[in-house]
């Protein structure tokens, strides 16, 4: 059975990219950066830390 563990949205602003991440463990948070690579790095690092710290089922 599949279970939704997080949701990620990427939005393009006038001068930056915005990522909105939502998960049960971390709640809703937002990241902003001037480049796509920078905001994706922030999201990946955050989710990696969150899922490594959470117990697997």
N, C-alpha and C positions, 0 to 999 in steps of 0.2 A: 504494500500500500504506500502511496506517495503522500508526502506531507509538506506543506509550504513552510519553509524555515526562514525565509527572508524575502523582501521585496526591494528592488533597486530601480529608481527612476533617474534618468539623465535628462537635464533641461539645459538648453543653450540660452544664456543671457546675452546682453549687449556686448559685454567685455569679458565674460567668464562662463565656465561650464559649472553647473550645479548638479550634485548628486544627492538624492534623498534616499536614505536607507531605513528600512523598518524591519525589525525582528522582535520576537517575543522577549528574548534575553536583553537586548540592547535598547529597545524602544525605537523611537523615531529620531534620526539625526540627519544633519545636512552638512555637506562639504562643498567648498567653493575653491576654484583654482582657475588661473588664466589659460591653462592648456588641458587638453583631453587627457594626456598621459599623467599629469600631476593629480587630477581628481580621481582617476581610476586607481592610481597607486594608493591614495588615501583610503579608498573604499576597500580595496583588496587587503591592505594591511589591517584595517579595523575588523573586517569579517574573519580574517585568518586568526587573529587574536581571540575573537569572540568564540569561534567554533573549536579552537584548540583548548580553550578553558572550560567549555561546557561538556558535561558527561554525554557520551553517545548512548543511544537507546538501542 
